[in-house]
Each structure stands twice: as C-alpha cells, then as structure tokens.
Amino acid sequence: MSDHAVEASWATEPMFYEAPSPPGQDPRQYQYAAVEYCLSRDHALIGDAPGLGKTIELIMLSNAIEAKKNLVVCPASLRLNWEREIWRWSMLSNVRTYPVLKAKDGVSPETNYLIVSYDMLRNNNILQAILDLRWDHLILDEAHYLKDPKGNKRTAAICAEDGLRSVAGRITMASGTILPNQPIECYNAIRLLNWDAIDNISVDSFRDYFYEKGQGFVTGRYETTLKDGSKVWKYGPHWSEEVRNVPCNLEQLRTILRGEIMIRRLKEDVLPELPKKQWHVFPLAASSEVKKAMADKSWSKVEKLYELDAGAFDEGIPIDGAISTAFRLLGEATAPSIADYIDDLFDSGVEKLVVGAWHRSVLDYLKERLGKYGVAYMDGSTSTKRKQAQVDLFQEDADIRIMLGQVQPLGEGWTLTEAQDVVQAEPWWVPGKNDQLLERTHRFGQEGDRVLGHMPFVPGTLHEKIISQVVTKDRNIYETLDVRD
C-alpha cells in the first residue's frame, strides 16, 4: 500500500470534502477528515483517542451517505447518550430514534436510528427482528467489545456470515482502545472491515505471524502423570513451552491497520489546548488489614501463576477462583487507605474527583466513607437512565464532588470534565481499562491545567508487578497503533 494511504490515517483536516452538519453546530476540522477517510473505503474503523468526539464523526458519516436506516450497537450505558447526540447532529428532518432499553420493547422498523446494546444481541427475538430489516449504516461503538479472537455469541451475532454484517450496507467501527491489551485483539475488526488486507488468513495464522513463541498457559488436550506413575490425557489449561504470545511484526500490523481500515489521531495532534495528562503511582503502607489479606492462601496460587505466566492474566485464567478472591481481599484491605488519600486530595484543594473500583464491596465501603463529599454513583446494575442522571448530577451540581463507580461502566463513553483527578482504587492488568477511566476527564470541555490519574499499590505485592507489566503492554500497543514513521 502507498505511504499516502498510511499518512491519510493521521489527517487533521479534510482535503476535498466537508460532511454536512446541522446549523449552529461547529465540527472540528479533524472530524471532517475522519468522515472523508471513511468515505474513501467501503468500511472503516475510527480509532481516535478517547475524548475526540467519535460519536459526532459517526453521525456526520451517516449524514454524508444520507443513511435513513442506522443501527447503532454500543454498551448498554451509552444508549441514551447516543440518542442525545443524534438529536444534536443528525441532518434527518424530524429524526426518529429508538433506544431498546428492555427486550420487551422490541424493535421499531420505522426508526431512523435503532440503538441497541451488545448484550441485547444475545436475545434471539431482538436479534432476529434486526436481521429481518435492512440497514444503510451499521455503527459499532466501543468496538473493542469484539476483541475476543476466538469469538463468542456477541461476536457471532455481528461478524458471522449470516449476522448483522449480512443486512448492513456500510459498517463503521469506533474505539479509542481497539487494542485494550494485545495486538491479536484487532483481528475481528480487520476481518469484518477488510479481510483482504490480511489475505483472508485465519486467526491461527494471524497469531503465527504476529507472535513469536514463548512460554505460558494454553487450553487444550494434554498428557499428565498421576501419583501412581500412570499417564492419562486431560483437557484444560496447562503449561506449555511453546505458546505464541510474544508480539512481533508490529510495524507491519500498524501499516495494515492505518493503510487499510483505520483513521486514528491523538489528542496532542488535534487538541493542543487540552492539558497534559499522566498517571501518578503512589505506594500504600502495608496495614494490618493488607497483611491479613496477603496471608490468604489464594495469594500463593496467584503469585505462582504470575511467575509462570504473567500473560495468563490477560485471559483471566481462574485457578479455583483464586484470582478474584485475592484481588477482592486486597481491594477491601486497601480501601481505608484509599479513602484517607482521597481526604488528603480534597484537603489539598481538589474540587471534584472520579473514583473507580472493581469490587462492589470496595465500592460500598468508599460510598459510605466518602458520603460527606456528595457522591454520584453507578455500577453494573445501575439502569441506563440512572447512569446518565448520575453523570449529569456530577457535572452540574457543585455539591456532588465525587463520581464513584465500577470501572467497566464508568470508563465507557461518559464526559466527566468537571474533575481533573481520577483515582483508580484497584489497578488492573489490562492497560485499556485503566486508561479509559482517566480519559473520562481528558476530553472536550476540560478547562483545568492538568489531568492526573492516581494509582495506588502496595509495595512487594502483585499489584506492583502488574503495574510494571502494564507498562510493557502499553509499549506494544503504542508500537502497533501510534508510532509515526
């Protein structure tokens, strides 16, 4: 492919065409460039860094192709936010939107924009109703939801030959973290948008080419020796000396992505007015609660697994529930120190704060302990309408100083620019999950002079090793997506 094709993926202004937008709206030049890039391809991926307005770009693309029937698939928490943006940016007269909030709502064949969650596609009735219609534009927001290279029911509903791809004219994916963890997570995106770009190879061939052999866990049939010395065959996770898990040929993968399917710009390229952002890693004292948590037998299992294969944590391989138990115990033990640290932040002059954690027990503690500051809250069980209401409350009410939530729903798509500081109360081994949380504050509307993410760890524990491993993963992701030749 030509150098021009790759360079176009960095475009910050259009060359010839400006997509239509409603009167009174004022798109940025780089947003026009994104639409122009997509129009030059049958299907495309908008991979702009979080916070650059990919939703607007997607709706402008629908405006450009005059799509009357649009299907938006997004995380459940973003359905109402999508509806808001469509009302603002669509050029369709009296645009009709229909967010499917419950399966019993069914599917409206009359709508211009049907908005459905990835999880809702597991409902056979909803999926079949969508497949019975024809869609001008299929929009897959937060497309890293399709990252599993082995596929699952969600992936099959979209990517299978008789899935949503079969009833869609144009397909556009959007994700600022299309590689949350490792290079193979882009395989489904390439296959769906332009499989020819990788010569129609299988996922196994993709792994063979873009990974060298290392050591680690695999799942499959293996021979093991019993106590009596006899040998038997079993099936399950086991250690192997030859696993394709060391990324390689990343420059070539970057060229394929940027030259064939993806436009991606970084914030420093197009929004120089945004403040600098960074993570601040700070140590926590090993309190008696932490020492007690670390003494739990689950930690010895987790430590052994990590020493054998740090990459196993990418897949969340369970060993008798040891991983989830160990991290829950450590999260609960460190929660009081996290709350003390947040007290210090407010004492130092911080006005508002976003706080994320993984476990409900940790969230419950922080919600009670920090209630004096005024807390807006969401977790995985919070309804879509209430999530939006809690975000609005945090953004608009000066007396609500903390936005507290579970990292998964809190880290997807929200604008939380009233805060400049983010506390990741339980560091995770997937870089994209940590970064998504910080990006909620580092986007349009941020008027502060800096954005700072606070990441705690207990020295000498697995948290410290995980943070080190995250740095290595971030380096591979950067090389795959963002190195500019």
C-alpha positions as CSV (number, residue, x, y, z in Angstrom):
1,M,0.0,0.0,0.0
2,S,1.2,3.6,-0.5
3,D,2.7,5.9,2.1
4,H,-0.1,8.3,1.2
5,A,-2.7,5.7,2.5
6,V,-1.0,5.5,5.8
7,E,-0.4,9.2,6.1
8,A,-4.2,9.8,5.4
9,S,-4.9,8.0,8.7
10,W,-3.3,10.9,10.6
11,A,-5.2,13.6,8.7
12,T,-6.2,16.6,10.8
13,E,-8.2,18.4,8.1
14,P,-10.1,17.2,5.0
15,M,-8.6,17.5,1.6
16,F,-11.8,18.0,-0.5
17,Y,-15.0,17.3,1.4
18,E,-16.8,18.6,4.5
19,A,-19.6,16.4,5.7
20,P,-22.9,18.1,6.4
21,S,-23.8,19.1,9.9
22,P,-26.8,20.9,11.4
23,P,-26.9,24.7,11.5
24,G,-25.4,26.0,14.7
25,Q,-23.1,23.0,15.2
26,D,-19.4,23.5,14.5
27,P,-17.4,20.3,13.9
28,R,-13.6,20.4,14.1
29,Q,-11.5,20.1,11.0
30,Y,-10.2,16.7,12.1
31,Q,-13.8,15.4,12.4
32,Y,-14.4,16.3,8.8
33,A,-11.2,14.5,7.9
34,A,-12.4,11.3,9.7
35,V,-15.6,11.3,7.6
36,E,-13.6,11.8,4.4
37,Y,-11.3,8.9,5.3
38,C,-14.2,6.6,5.9
39,L,-15.9,7.6,2.6
40,S,-12.8,6.5,0.7
41,R,-13.3,2.9,1.9
42,D,-16.2,0.5,1.9
43,H,-16.0,0.1,5.7
44,A,-13.7,1.7,8.3
45,L,-12.6,2.0,11.9
46,I,-12.5,5.4,13.6
47,G,-9.8,4.8,16.2
48,D,-9.3,8.3,17.5
49,A,-8.1,8.6,21.1
50,P,-10.9,8.7,23.7
51,G,-12.5,12.1,24.0
52,L,-12.1,13.4,20.4
53,G,-15.8,13.1,19.5
54,K,-16.1,9.8,17.6
55,T,-19.9,9.8,18.1
56,I,-20.1,13.0,16.2
57,E,-17.9,11.7,13.4
58,L,-20.1,8.6,13.1
59,I,-23.3,10.6,12.9
60,M,-21.7,13.0,10.3
61,L,-20.8,10.0,8.3
62,S,-24.4,8.9,8.3
63,N,-25.3,12.4,7.2
64,A,-22.8,12.2,4.3
65,I,-24.2,8.9,2.9
66,E,-27.8,10.1,3.6
67,A,-28.5,6.9,5.6
68,K,-32.1,6.7,6.5
69,K,-31.8,3.4,8.5
70,N,-29.0,3.3,11.0
71,L,-28.3,0.6,13.5
72,V,-26.1,1.6,16.5
73,V,-24.7,-1.1,18.7
74,C,-23.0,0.2,21.8
75,P,-22.5,-0.6,25.5
76,A,-25.8,-0.5,27.4
77,S,-24.8,2.5,29.5
78,L,-24.3,4.7,26.3
79,R,-27.7,4.2,24.7
80,L,-29.3,7.4,25.9
81,N,-26.1,9.4,25.4
82,W,-26.2,8.2,21.7
83,E,-29.8,9.4,21.4
84,R,-28.9,12.8,22.7
85,E,-26.0,13.1,20.2
86,I,-28.3,12.0,17.3
87,W,-30.8,14.7,18.1
88,R,-28.0,17.3,18.0
89,W,-26.1,16.2,15.0
90,S,-28.4,14.3,12.6
91,M,-29.4,16.1,9.4
92,L,-32.6,14.0,9.0
93,S,-35.7,16.0,9.3
94,N,-37.6,15.0,12.5
95,V,-35.1,12.3,13.1
96,R,-36.7,9.2,14.8
97,T,-34.6,7.4,17.4
98,Y,-35.5,4.2,19.2
99,P,-33.2,3.0,22.0
100,V,-34.0,-0.6,23.0
101,L,-33.8,-0.4,26.8
102,K,-35.6,-3.7,27.5
103,A,-36.1,-6.8,25.4
104,K,-39.9,-6.4,25.8
105,D,-39.6,-3.0,24.0
106,G,-39.0,-4.9,20.7
107,V,-37.6,-3.3,17.6
108,S,-39.2,-0.5,15.7
109,P,-39.0,-0.9,11.9
110,E,-39.9,2.8,11.4
111,T,-37.0,4.4,13.3
112,N,-34.1,6.2,11.6
113,Y,-31.7,5.2,14.4
114,L,-32.2,1.9,16.3
115,I,-29.9,1.9,19.3
116,V,-29.2,-1.5,20.9
117,S,-26.6,-2.8,23.4
118,Y,-24.1,-5.6,22.6
119,D,-25.7,-7.7,25.4
120,M,-29.2,-7.2,23.9
121,L,-28.0,-9.0,20.8
122,R,-27.9,-12.2,22.8
123,N,-31.7,-12.1,22.8
124,N,-32.7,-14.2,19.9
125,N,-36.0,-12.3,19.3
126,I,-34.3,-8.9,19.2
127,L,-31.5,-10.2,17.0
128,Q,-33.9,-11.8,14.6
129,A,-36.1,-8.7,14.4
130,I,-33.0,-6.7,13.5
131,L,-31.9,-9.3,10.9
132,D,-35.3,-9.0,9.3
133,L,-34.6,-5.4,8.3
134,R,-32.1,-3.8,6.1
135,W,-29.7,-1.1,7.5
136,D,-27.9,1.6,5.5
137,H,-25.3,2.0,8.2
138,L,-24.2,-0.3,10.9
139,I,-22.3,1.6,13.7
140,L,-20.3,-0.5,16.2
141,D,-19.3,1.9,19.0
142,E,-16.7,0.9,21.6
143,A,-15.8,-1.8,19.1
144,H,-13.2,-3.4,21.4
145,Y,-16.3,-5.4,22.7
146,L,-15.5,-7.6,19.7
147,K,-11.8,-8.2,20.7
148,D,-12.1,-11.9,21.6
149,P,-10.2,-13.5,18.7
150,K,-11.9,-16.9,19.4
151,G,-15.3,-15.3,19.1
152,N,-18.4,-15.6,21.3
153,K,-22.1,-15.2,21.0
154,R,-21.8,-11.4,20.8
155,T,-19.1,-11.6,18.1
156,A,-21.0,-14.2,16.1
157,A,-24.2,-12.1,16.1
158,I,-22.3,-9.4,14.3
159,C,-19.4,-11.0,12.4
160,A,-20.9,-14.3,11.2
161,E,-21.7,-14.6,7.5
162,D,-25.5,-14.5,8.4
163,G,-25.0,-12.0,11.2
164,L,-25.6,-8.2,11.2
165,R,-22.9,-7.8,8.5
166,S,-25.3,-9.5,6.1
167,V,-28.0,-6.9,6.5
168,A,-25.9,-3.8,6.5
169,G,-24.7,-1.6,3.7
170,R,-21.8,0.3,5.3
171,I,-20.1,-0.8,8.5
172,T,-18.2,1.6,10.7
173,M,-16.5,0.7,14.0
174,A,-15.3,3.1,16.6
175,S,-12.9,2.6,19.5
176,G,-10.2,4.6,21.1
177,T,-8.8,1.4,22.6
178,I,-9.2,-1.1,19.8
179,L,-6.2,-3.0,21.4
180,P,-7.1,-2.9,25.2
181,N,-4.4,-5.4,25.9
182,Q,-2.6,-7.0,22.9
183,P,-2.3,-7.0,19.1
184,I,-4.5,-10.0,18.3
185,E,-7.5,-8.1,19.6
186,C,-7.8,-6.3,16.3
187,Y,-8.2,-9.5,14.2
188,N,-12.0,-9.4,14.3
189,A,-12.1,-5.7,13.2
190,I,-9.8,-6.4,10.2
191,R,-11.7,-9.5,9.2
192,L,-15.1,-7.6,9.4
193,L,-14.0,-4.5,7.6
194,N,-11.4,-5.6,5.1
195,W,-10.3,-9.3,5.4
196,D,-8.4,-8.9,2.1
197,A,-5.9,-6.7,3.9
198,I,-4.5,-9.7,5.7
199,D,-5.1,-12.1,2.8
200,N,-8.1,-13.7,4.4
201,I,-6.0,-15.6,6.9
202,S,-7.4,-17.4,9.9
203,V,-7.0,-16.3,13.4
204,D,-4.4,-19.1,14.0
205,S,-2.4,-17.9,11.0
206,F,-2.6,-14.3,12.3
207,R,-1.2,-15.4,15.6
208,D,1.5,-17.4,13.9
209,Y,2.7,-14.4,12.0
210,F,2.3,-11.6,14.6
211,Y,3.5,-13.6,17.7
212,E,6.7,-15.4,18.3
213,K,6.9,-18.4,20.6
214,G,7.2,-18.0,24.3
215,Q,6.0,-19.8,27.4
216,G,2.6,-19.8,29.0
217,F,-0.8,-21.4,29.6
218,V,-2.8,-22.9,26.8
219,T,-6.2,-24.6,26.9
220,G,-6.5,-28.0,25.2
221,R,-5.7,-31.7,25.4
222,Y,-2.5,-32.6,27.4
223,E,-0.9,-35.7,28.9
224,T,-0.2,-35.7,32.6
225,T,1.2,-38.2,35.1
226,L,-0.8,-39.5,38.1
227,K,0.6,-40.2,41.5
228,D,0.9,-43.9,40.7
229,G,3.1,-43.1,37.7
230,S,0.5,-43.9,35.0
231,K,-0.2,-41.3,32.3
232,V,-3.6,-40.0,31.2
233,W,-4.9,-37.4,28.8
234,K,-6.9,-34.5,30.1
235,Y,-8.4,-31.3,28.7
236,G,-8.0,-27.9,30.3
237,P,-5.5,-25.1,30.9
238,H,-1.9,-26.3,31.1
239,W,1.6,-25.0,30.9
240,S,3.4,-25.2,27.5
241,E,6.9,-24.3,26.5
242,E,5.7,-23.2,23.0
243,V,3.0,-20.6,23.1
244,R,2.6,-17.8,20.5
245,N,2.4,-14.9,23.0
246,V,5.4,-12.6,22.2
247,P,4.2,-9.8,19.8
248,C,6.3,-9.3,16.7
249,N,6.0,-7.6,13.2
250,L,4.1,-4.8,14.9
251,E,5.2,-2.2,12.3
252,Q,3.6,-4.3,9.5
253,L,0.4,-4.6,11.5
254,R,0.4,-0.9,12.1
255,T,0.8,-0.3,8.3
256,I,-2.2,-2.7,7.6
257,L,-4.4,-1.0,10.2
258,R,-3.7,2.6,9.2
259,G,-3.3,2.0,5.5
260,E,-6.5,-0.1,5.0
261,I,-9.1,0.5,7.7
262,M,-8.3,2.9,10.5
263,I,-8.1,6.6,11.0
264,R,-6.6,7.5,14.3
265,R,-5.4,10.8,15.8
266,L,-4.1,11.5,19.2
267,K,-5.2,14.4,21.4
268,E,-1.9,16.2,21.1
269,D,-2.3,16.2,17.3
270,V,-5.7,17.9,17.2
271,L,-6.5,19.4,20.7
272,P,-3.4,21.2,21.8
273,E,-5.5,23.2,24.2
274,L,-6.1,20.2,26.4
275,P,-3.9,19.9,29.4
276,K,-1.2,17.3,29.9
277,K,-2.3,14.0,31.5
278,Q,-0.3,11.5,33.4
279,W,-0.6,8.7,36.0
280,H,0.8,9.1,39.5
281,V,1.6,5.8,41.0
282,F,1.8,6.0,44.8
283,P,2.7,3.4,47.5
284,L,0.3,2.4,50.3
285,A,1.6,1.3,53.7
286,A,1.1,-2.4,54.4
287,S,-1.6,-2.1,57.1
288,S,-2.6,-4.9,59.3
289,E,-5.6,-5.4,57.0
290,V,-3.4,-5.6,54.0
291,K,-1.0,-8.1,55.7
292,K,-4.0,-10.2,56.6
293,A,-5.3,-10.2,53.0
294,M,-1.9,-11.1,51.7
295,A,-1.7,-14.0,54.1
296,D,-4.7,-15.6,52.5
297,K,-3.9,-18.9,50.7
298,S,-5.4,-17.6,47.4
299,W,-2.4,-15.3,47.0
300,S,0.1,-18.0,46.9
301,K,-1.8,-19.6,44.0
302,V,-2.0,-16.3,42.2
303,E,1.7,-15.5,42.8
304,K,2.7,-18.9,41.3
305,L,0.6,-18.3,38.3
306,Y,2.0,-14.9,37.7
307,E,5.6,-16.1,38.0
308,L,4.8,-18.8,35.5
309,D,3.0,-16.7,33.0
310,A,2.1,-13.0,33.5
311,G,0.2,-13.1,30.2
312,A,-2.3,-15.5,31.6
313,F,-3.9,-12.6,33.4
314,D,-4.9,-11.2,30.0
315,E,-7.4,-14.0,29.8
316,G,-8.3,-14.0,33.5
317,I,-7.5,-17.7,33.8
318,P,-9.1,-18.9,37.1
319,I,-7.5,-21.3,39.5
320,D,-10.2,-22.3,42.0
321,G,-11.4,-18.7,42.0
322,A,-8.0,-17.6,43.5
323,I,-7.5,-14.6,41.3
324,S,-10.9,-13.0,42.0
325,T,-10.7,-13.9,45.7
326,A,-7.1,-12.5,46.1
327,F,-7.9,-9.2,44.4
328,R,-11.1,-8.7,46.2
329,L,-9.4,-9.2,49.6
330,L,-6.6,-6.8,48.6
331,G,-9.1,-4.2,47.4
332,E,-11.1,-4.4,50.6
333,A,-7.9,-4.2,52.7
334,T,-6.6,-1.1,50.9
335,A,-10.0,0.7,50.8
336,P,-9.4,2.6,54.1
337,S,-6.1,3.9,52.9
338,I,-7.6,4.9,49.6
339,A,-10.3,6.9,51.5
340,D,-7.6,8.5,53.6
341,Y,-5.8,9.5,50.4
342,I,-9.0,11.0,48.9
343,D,-9.4,13.0,52.1
344,D,-5.9,14.4,51.6
345,L,-6.7,15.3,48.0
346,F,-9.7,17.3,49.0
347,D,-7.8,19.0,51.8
348,S,-5.1,20.0,49.2
349,G,-7.6,21.9,47.1
350,V,-9.0,19.3,44.7
351,E,-12.6,20.3,43.9
352,K,-14.0,17.2,42.2
353,L,-12.9,13.6,41.8
354,V,-13.6,10.5,39.7
355,V,-13.1,7.2,41.7
356,G,-13.2,3.8,40.1
357,A,-13.0,0.3,41.7
358,W,-13.9,-3.2,40.5
359,H,-15.5,-4.9,43.5
360,R,-18.9,-4.0,45.0
361,S,-17.6,-4.5,48.5
362,V,-14.9,-1.9,47.9
363,L,-17.4,0.5,46.3
364,D,-19.8,0.1,49.2
365,Y,-17.1,1.0,51.7
366,L,-16.0,4.0,49.7
367,K,-19.6,5.2,49.2
368,E,-20.3,5.2,52.9
369,R,-16.9,6.6,53.9
370,L,-16.9,9.4,51.3
371,G,-20.6,10.3,51.5
372,K,-19.8,13.6,53.2
373,Y,-18.4,14.9,50.0
374,G,-21.6,14.3,48.0
375,V,-21.4,11.1,45.8
376,A,-22.9,10.3,42.4
377,Y,-22.7,6.5,41.8
378,M,-23.0,3.8,39.2
379,D,-22.2,0.1,39.0
380,G,-23.1,-2.7,36.6
381,S,-26.6,-3.0,38.0
382,T,-27.5,0.7,37.6
383,S,-30.1,1.4,35.0
384,T,-29.1,3.3,31.8
385,K,-31.3,6.2,32.7
386,R,-29.9,6.5,36.2
387,K,-26.4,6.3,35.0
388,Q,-27.0,9.3,32.7
389,A,-28.7,11.1,35.6
390,Q,-25.8,10.4,37.9
391,V,-23.3,11.8,35.4
392,D,-25.4,14.9,34.8
393,L,-25.6,15.4,38.6
394,F,-21.8,15.2,38.9
395,Q,-21.3,17.6,36.0
396,E,-23.9,20.1,37.1
397,D,-24.1,20.1,40.9
398,A,-21.3,21.8,42.8
399,D,-22.2,19.9,46.0
400,I,-21.6,16.5,44.3
401,R,-17.8,16.3,44.4
402,I,-17.2,12.5,43.7
403,M,-18.2,10.4,40.8
404,L,-17.8,6.8,42.1
405,G,-18.4,3.7,40.1
406,Q,-17.4,0.3,38.9
407,V,-14.6,0.7,36.3
408,Q,-16.3,-1.1,33.4
409,P,-19.5,1.1,33.2
410,L,-17.8,4.2,34.5
411,G,-15.0,4.1,32.0
412,E,-17.1,3.9,28.8
413,G,-18.2,7.0,26.9
414,W,-19.0,9.4,29.7
415,T,-17.9,13.0,29.9
416,L,-16.7,13.9,33.4
417,T,-14.7,17.0,32.7
418,E,-15.7,18.7,36.0
419,A,-12.9,16.7,37.6
420,Q,-9.2,16.9,36.9
421,D,-8.3,14.0,39.1
422,V,-9.1,10.3,38.9
423,V,-8.4,7.6,41.5
424,Q,-8.1,4.0,40.2
425,A,-8.7,2.3,43.6
426,E,-7.9,-1.2,42.3
427,P,-5.3,-1.2,39.5
428,W,-5.9,-3.7,36.7
429,W,-3.6,-5.6,34.4
430,V,-5.3,-4.5,31.2
431,P,-3.9,-1.1,30.2
432,G,-7.1,-0.1,28.3
433,K,-9.3,-0.4,31.4
434,N,-7.1,1.9,33.4
435,D,-6.7,4.4,30.6
436,Q,-10.4,4.5,29.7
437,L,-11.1,5.7,33.3
438,L,-8.6,8.6,33.0
439,E,-9.9,9.6,29.6
440,R,-13.4,10.4,31.0
441,T,-11.8,13.7,32.3
442,H,-9.3,14.3,29.5
443,R,-11.7,15.4,26.7
444,F,-13.7,18.3,25.2
445,G,-14.7,20.7,28.0
446,Q,-11.7,20.1,30.3
447,E,-10.7,23.6,31.4
448,G,-8.1,22.6,34.0
449,D,-4.4,23.0,33.7
450,R,-3.7,19.3,34.1
451,V,-5.3,15.8,34.4
452,L,-3.9,13.4,36.9
453,G,-4.6,9.8,37.5
454,H,-3.8,8.4,40.9
455,M,-2.9,4.7,41.0
456,P,-2.2,3.1,44.4
457,F,-0.2,-0.1,45.0
458,V,1.2,-2.0,48.0
459,P,5.0,-2.4,47.6
460,G,6.1,-6.0,47.4
461,T,2.7,-7.3,46.2
462,L,1.4,-8.5,42.9
463,H,-0.1,-5.0,42.3
464,E,3.5,-3.7,41.9
465,K,4.3,-6.4,39.4
466,I,1.1,-5.8,37.5
467,I,1.8,-2.1,37.1
468,S,5.2,-2.9,35.7
469,Q,3.6,-5.4,33.2
470,V,1.1,-2.8,32.2
471,V,4.0,-0.5,31.1
472,T,5.3,-3.3,28.8
473,K,1.8,-3.8,27.3
474,D,1.3,-0.1,26.7
475,R,4.6,-0.1,24.8
476,N,3.4,-2.8,22.4
477,I,0.1,-1.1,21.9
478,Y,1.8,2.2,21.1
479,E,4.1,0.5,18.6
480,T,1.1,-1.2,16.9
481,L,-1.1,2.0,16.7
482,D,0.7,5.2,17.2
483,V,4.4,5.2,16.1
484,R,4.7,7.7,13.2
485,D,7.3,6.9,10.6
